[in-house]
Amino acid sequence: MSGLEEVGIPGTNYLREALTSCTDPLSAIEEFQTQNSILLPSLTPALHFLDLHGIKRLEFHSSVVEELRNRLIEQISNIASSNNKESLRKLNDVLEKSFPLVKVPELQPVVMHAMKHLPKIKPSYLKKILSDKELYAAAAVEVRRQIWEDNQALFGDEASPLFSQYISDRENIIFNPESEHKTLYDMSPKARRHSTIVQKLSDMIGKSIKLYDMVLQFLRTLFLRTRNVHYCTLRSELLMSLHDLDIHEICSVDPCHKFAWCLDPCIREKFIDSKRAPELQRFLDGLKKQEQVLGDLSMILCDPHAINTICLTILKSLQQTIHAESLPRENGDVLLLLRLLSLGLQAWDIIDSQIFRQQKIEPNLLTNFLPLLSCLMLDDQYRNLNSRMASEEESTSNTHIMRDIPMALIQYANGCAIASKILLYYTLQDTL
């Protein structure tokens, strides 16, 4: 019961001194009980009645403490709900009077509950919490946020296991044949960001812009160190999770929020339609005035789910150009999609070099590679049409004949990451 003496309540030290200096210990104990008992005259008969039923005084007093503690916690919640200067003053008064009792197990919840509702806690109190492992473990996440804001290393220690678990979960989906998800792209964006790890990180950040910036810095560092694109996925999911929670304090200051918000439904549908494409286009064009945003934006586009959506949309756009009997370079959506894909594939280089500049799309990509790929797609469509029109026997034999990809496409893909990614997607899509 350390701390009782600090608030004027006789505690263990007082009782020890009374017992060592008295001549009659029993009288000293009785006097201590009388002075510190519940001073309610009508209670005495009731206590004797409880004695007759074999209920110990300790059990009675413990139940009274529990009831009073619960009512006090409820009252603190009512005060905090007012959310005005007067309520903050009252909460600070409660904390100032009760904090010396923070080590008393029966009263600790009251102190912690008062601290939980204070947006700004005195540094001396936070220092006391930080110095005691038991108090730190018992503190609410709202209290620990204020500690983490001034202790990046400690926050990193708390967040690091969550990052590792997130990567492990993602790799389990890819490599574990018994995973409940057939592919990485089965889950919707909303379901992914409602995962336990993402929700824990969102809860740890709360409305703290400082902690959010720390997490982004951690993710950039881990991405640079490992080249693991799943950290890019986590960066996007975390931003959209805070969006779902209506954390305007963070969403309003993250310059990538509107872009990620616009891209999110596209990823869900695995297609960037003509309605959302202009919005993405306007955002990219506006980056000329704030090129430093390009690093975070490239991480969002480096997310495998974003790459998957962009590549699938490129292939659909090429199909449209074939049907329209036009060239890929005449399709504005294709030009935008190539810019998005280029940014996503350059994410690591942009962040590593700190050169925030969009690279121009190689002319040969539009004038040579995509037209050649369109021809290949048209040949495949013609082959499939002939296969359906042929007899069943001929069709069966034709399905076993694997076409060769033109060497010109392969050579170009070897020297261009964008071409390589698009060709890979077309090949996999066509053979599955």
C-alpha positions in Angstrom: 0.0 0.0 0.0 2.8 2.4 -0.8 1.6 6.0 -1.4 -1.1 6.1 1.2 1.0 8.3 3.5 1.5 10.8 0.7 -2.2 11.5 0.6 -2.6 11.6 4.4 -3.8 8.1 4.9 -2.1 5.9 7.5 -0.4 3.0 5.8 2.1 0.2 6.5 4.7 2.6 7.9 2.3 4.1 10.4 1.1 0.7 11.6 4.6 -0.6 11.9 5.7 2.3 14.0 2.5 2.1 16.2 3.1 -1.6 16.9 6.8 -1.2 17.7 6.3 1.7 20.1 3.1 0.6 21.9 2.8 -1.5 25.1 -0.4 -3.2 24.1 -0.4 -4.3 20.4 -4.1 -5.5 20.5 -5.2 -2.0 21.6 -3.1 -0.4 19.0 -4.6 -2.6 16.3 -8.1 -1.9 17.6 -7.4 1.9 17.6 -6.1 1.7 14.0 -9.2 -0.1 12.9 -11.5 2.4 14.6 -9.7 5.4 13.1 -9.6 4.0 9.6 -12.9 2.2 9.3 -16.0 3.4 7.5 -17.4 6.1 9.8 -21.1 5.2 9.4 -23.0 4.6 12.7 -25.7 2.5 11.0 -23.0 0.2 9.6 -22.0 -1.3 13.0 -25.1 -3.6 13.4 -24.7 -4.7 9.8 -21.1 -5.7 10.4 -22.1 -7.9 13.4 -24.8 -9.5 11.2 -22.1 -10.3 8.6 -19.9 -11.7 11.4 -22.7 -14.2 12.2 -22.7 -15.4 8.6 -18.9 -16.0 8.7 -18.1 -13.1 6.2 -14.7 -11.7 7.0 -14.2 -7.9 7.4 -11.6 -8.1 4.6 -14.1 -9.5 2.2 -16.6 -6.8 3.1 -14.1 -3.9 2.8 -12.8 -5.3 -0.5 -16.3 -5.4 -2.0 -16.8 -1.8 -0.8 -13.5 -0.7 -2.4 -14.4 -2.4 -5.6 -17.9 -0.7 -5.8 -16.5 2.7 -5.0 -13.7 2.2 -7.5 -16.2 1.3 -10.3 -18.3 4.3 -9.5 -15.3 6.6 -9.5 -14.2 5.2 -12.9 -17.7 5.8 -14.2 -17.7 9.3 -12.9 -14.3 10.0 -14.5 -15.7 8.8 -17.8 -18.7 11.1 -17.5 -16.4 14.1 -16.8 -14.2 13.2 -19.8 -17.2 13.0 -22.1 -17.8 16.8 -21.6 -14.6 17.4 -23.5 -14.1 21.1 -22.4 -11.6 23.0 -20.3 -13.4 22.5 -17.1 -13.5 18.7 -17.6 -9.7 18.7 -18.3 -9.2 20.8 -15.1 -11.2 18.3 -13.0 -9.3 15.3 -14.6 -6.0 16.9 -13.8 -7.1 17.5 -10.2 -8.2 13.9 -9.9 -4.8 12.7 -11.3 -2.8 15.0 -9.1 -4.5 13.7 -6.0 -4.6 10.1 -6.9 -1.3 9.6 -8.7 0.6 8.8 -5.4 -1.6 5.8 -5.2 -0.7 4.4 -8.6 1.2 1.5 -7.0 -1.8 0.4 -4.9 -3.3 -2.4 -6.9 -6.9 -1.7 -5.8 -6.7 2.0 -6.8 -4.4 1.8 -9.8 -7.3 1.4 -12.3 -8.7 4.8 -11.2 -5.3 6.5 -11.8 -4.8 4.9 -15.1 -8.4 5.7 -16.2 -7.9 9.4 -15.4 -4.6 9.5 -17.3 -6.2 7.7 -20.3 -8.6 10.7 -20.9 -5.9 13.4 -20.6 -4.5 14.6 -23.9 -1.5 16.0 -22.2 0.0 14.3 -19.1 2.7 15.9 -17.0 6.2 14.6 -18.0 6.9 13.7 -14.4 4.0 11.2 -14.4 5.0 9.8 -17.8 8.6 9.4 -16.5 7.3 7.5 -13.5 5.2 5.2 -15.7 8.2 4.6 -18.0 10.6 3.7 -15.2 8.3 1.0 -13.8 7.7 -2.1 -16.0 4.5 -3.0 -14.2 3.0 0.5 -14.5 4.0 0.6 -18.2 2.3 -2.7 -18.9 -0.8 -1.5 -17.0 -1.0 1.9 -18.8 -3.6 2.3 -21.5 -2.4 2.8 -25.1 -3.5 6.4 -24.9 -0.9 7.0 -22.1 1.8 5.0 -23.9 1.3 7.0 -27.0 2.5 10.1 -25.1 5.5 8.2 -23.9 6.3 6.9 -27.4 6.2 10.4 -28.9 9.4 11.3 -27.1 10.9 7.8 -27.2 11.3 6.6 -30.8 13.5 3.6 -29.8 10.8 2.3 -27.4 8.1 2.8 -30.0 10.2 0.9 -32.5 10.6 -2.0 -30.1 6.8 -2.1 -29.7 6.1 -1.9 -33.4 8.8 -4.2 -34.8 7.2 -7.5 -33.8 4.0 -6.4 -35.5 5.9 -5.6 -38.7 7.6 -9.0 -38.6 4.3 -10.8 -38.0 2.7 -8.9 -40.9 5.4 -10.0 -43.3 5.1 -13.5 -42.0 1.3 -13.6 -42.6 1.7 -12.3 -46.1 4.4 -14.8 -47.0 2.2 -17.6 -45.5 -0.5 -16.7 -47.9 1.9 -17.0 -50.8 3.9 -20.1 -49.9 1.6 -22.1 -47.7 -0.5 -24.4 -49.9 -3.0 -24.9 -47.0 -3.7 -21.2 -46.6 -7.3 -20.2 -46.7 -6.6 -17.8 -49.5 -5.7 -19.2 -52.9 -3.7 -16.2 -54.0 -2.4 -13.0 -52.5 -5.1 -11.0 -54.3 -8.2 -12.9 -53.0 -8.8 -10.6 -50.0 -10.5 -7.3 -50.6 -8.6 -4.1 -49.5 -11.1 -3.5 -46.7 -10.7 -7.0 -45.3 -6.9 -6.8 -45.5 -6.8 -3.5 -43.5 -9.1 -5.0 -40.9 -6.5 -7.6 -40.0 -5.4 -7.8 -36.4 -1.9 -6.4 -37.2 -3.1 -3.3 -39.1 -5.7 -2.6 -36.5 -3.1 -2.8 -33.7 -0.8 -0.4 -35.5 -3.7 2.0 -36.1 -4.6 1.8 -32.4 -1.0 2.5 -31.4 -0.9 5.5 -33.7 -4.3 6.9 -32.7 -4.4 10.6 -33.8 -0.7 11.2 -33.2 0.9 12.7 -36.4 4.3 12.2 -34.8 3.8 8.4 -34.3 2.4 8.1 -37.8 5.5 9.8 -39.2 7.7 7.4 -37.2 5.8 4.3 -38.6 6.3 5.6 -42.1 10.0 6.1 -41.5 10.3 2.6 -40.1 8.5 1.2 -43.2 10.8 3.2 -45.6 13.9 2.0 -43.7 12.7 -1.7 -43.7 11.8 -1.4 -47.4 15.2 -0.1 -48.3 17.0 -2.7 -46.2 15.0 -5.7 -47.4 13.5 -4.7 -50.7 10.3 -6.5 -49.5 7.4 -4.9 -51.3 5.0 -6.1 -48.5 6.1 -3.1 -46.5 4.6 -0.9 -49.3 1.4 -2.8 -48.9 1.4 -2.1 -45.1 2.0 1.6 -45.8 -1.1 1.8 -48.0 -3.3 -0.4 -45.7 -2.3 1.7 -42.6 -3.3 4.9 -44.3 -6.6 3.6 -45.5 -7.3 2.0 -42.0 -6.9 5.4 -40.5 -9.2 6.8 -43.2 -11.8 4.2 -42.2 -11.5 5.2 -38.6 -12.1 8.9 -39.6 -8.7 10.0 -38.2 -8.8 13.4 -40.0 -5.9 14.7 -38.0 -3.6 12.3 -39.9 -5.4 11.9 -43.2 -5.6 15.6 -43.8 -1.8 16.0 -43.5 -0.7 13.0 -45.5 -0.3 14.3 -49.1 -0.9 10.8 -50.4 -4.3 10.3 -48.8 -6.5 11.4 -51.7 -4.4 9.4 -54.2 -4.6 6.3 -52.0 -8.3 6.8 -51.4 -8.9 7.1 -55.2 -6.7 4.0 -55.9 -8.4 1.9 -53.2 -11.7 1.1 -55.1 -9.6 0.4 -58.2 -7.6 -2.2 -56.4 -10.9 -3.7 -55.1 -12.2 -4.0 -58.6 -8.8 -4.8 -60.1 -9.4 -2.2 -62.7 -8.8 1.5 -63.1 -11.8 2.8 -65.0 -12.1 6.0 -67.1 -13.8 7.9 -64.2 -10.9 7.5 -61.7 -8.1 7.7 -64.2 -8.4 11.5 -64.6 -8.3 11.9 -60.8 -5.1 10.0 -60.6 -3.8 11.9 -63.6 -4.5 15.3 -61.9 -2.7 14.1 -58.8 0.4 13.1 -60.7 0.5 16.3 -62.6 0.3 18.2 -59.4 3.4 16.6 -58.0 5.6 19.0 -59.9 5.2 21.5 -57.0 5.9 18.9 -54.3 8.2 16.3 -55.7 9.2 15.1 -52.2 5.9 13.4 -52.0 7.0 11.1 -54.9 8.8 8.7 -52.5 5.7 7.9 -50.5 3.5 7.8 -53.6 5.9 5.4 -55.3 5.7 3.1 -52.2 1.9 3.1 -52.5 2.2 2.2 -56.2 4.8 -0.5 -55.4 2.2 -2.4 -53.4 1.7 -5.7 -55.2 -2.0 -5.2 -55.2 -1.6 -1.8 -57.0 0.9 -3.3 -59.5 -1.5 -6.2 -60.2 -4.4 -3.7 -60.8 -2.3 -1.5 -63.1 -1.0 -4.4 -65.2 -4.4 -6.0 -65.6 -5.8 -2.6 -66.6 -3.0 -2.2 -69.2 -3.9 -5.5 -70.8 -7.6 -4.6 -70.9 -6.7 -1.2 -72.4 -4.6 -3.0 -75.1 -7.7 -5.2 -75.9 -9.7 -2.0 -76.3 -7.1 -0.5 -78.7 -7.2 -3.8 -80.7 -11.0 -3.6 -81.0 -10.8 0.1 -81.9 -8.1 -0.7 -84.5 -5.9 2.0 -82.9 -2.4 2.3 -81.6 -1.5 2.1 -77.9 0.1 5.5 -77.9 -3.2 7.0 -79.0 -4.9 5.8 -75.8 -4.5 8.3 -73.0 -5.3 5.8 -70.3 -2.4 3.6 -71.4 0.0 6.5 -71.0 -1.2 7.2 -67.5 -1.0 3.5 -66.5 2.6 3.3 -67.8 3.4 6.3 -65.6 1.8 4.7 -62.6 3.6 1.4 -63.2 6.9 3.1 -63.8 6.6 4.9 -60.4 5.8 1.7 -58.6 8.7 -0.2 -60.1 11.1 2.6 -59.3 10.0 3.0 -55.7 13.2 1.5 -54.1 15.5 3.6 -56.4 13.6 6.8 -55.7 13.7 6.4 -51.9 17.3 5.2 -51.9 18.7 7.9 -54.1 16.4 10.6 -52.7 16.0 11.9 -56.2 12.3 12.7 -56.4 11.7 12.9 -60.1 9.4 11.0 -62.5 11.3 9.3 -65.3 9.9 9.7 -68.7 8.4 6.7 -70.5 10.8 5.3 -73.1 9.4 6.1 -76.6 10.2 2.5 -77.7 7.8 1.2 -75.1 4.9 2.9 -76.9 6.1 2.6 -80.5 7.6 -0.9 -80.5 6.8 -3.0 -77.4 3.1 -2.4 -76.9 2.3 -2.7 -80.6 4.2 -6.0 -80.8 2.4 -7.2 -77.7 -1.0 -6.1 -79.2 -0.1 -8.2 -82.3 0.7 -11.2 -80.1 -2.6 -10.7 -78.3 -4.5 -10.5 -81.7 -2.7 -13.6 -82.9 -3.7 -15.5 -79.7 -7.3 -14.4 -80.2 -7.3 -15.5 -83.8 -5.8 -18.9 -82.7 -8.4 -19.4 -80.0 -11.2 -18.5 -82.5 -9.8 -21.1 -85.0 -9.6 -23.6 -82.2 -13.2 -23.2 -81.3 -14.3 -23.5 -84.9 -12.2 -26.6 -85.5 -13.4 -30.1 -84.9 -13.1 -31.5 -81.3 -10.2 -33.7 -82.3 -8.3 -30.9 -83.9 -9.1 -28.5 -81.1 -7.7 -31.0 -78.6 -4.5 -31.4 -80.5 -4.1 -27.6 -81.0 -4.4 -26.9 -77.3 -1.2 -28.8 -76.7 0.8 -26.6 -79.2 2.5 -23.9 -77.2 3.2 -20.7 -79.1 6.6 -19.0 -78.9 6.8 -15.5 -77.7 8.5 -13.3 -80.4 12.2 -12.8 -79.6 11.8 -9.1 -80.1 9.4 -8.9 -77.1 11.7 -11.0 -75.0 14.8 -8.9 -75.8 12.9 -5.7 -75.1 11.6 -7.1 -71.8 15.1 -8.0 -70.7 16.1 -4.4 -70.8 12.9 -2.7 -69.5 11.3 -3.4 -66.1 8.0 -2.1 -67.3 7.9 -4.3 -70.4 9.0 -7.3 -68.4 6.2 -6.9 -65.9 3.5 -6.4 -68.5 4.7 -9.4 -70.6 4.9 -11.5 -67.4 1.3 -10.7 -66.6 0.1 -11.4 -70.1 1.9 -14.7 -70.2 0.6 -15.8 -66.8 -2.9 -14.6 -67.6 -2.9 -16.5 -70.9 -1.6 -19.8 -69.6 -3.7 -20.1 -66.4 
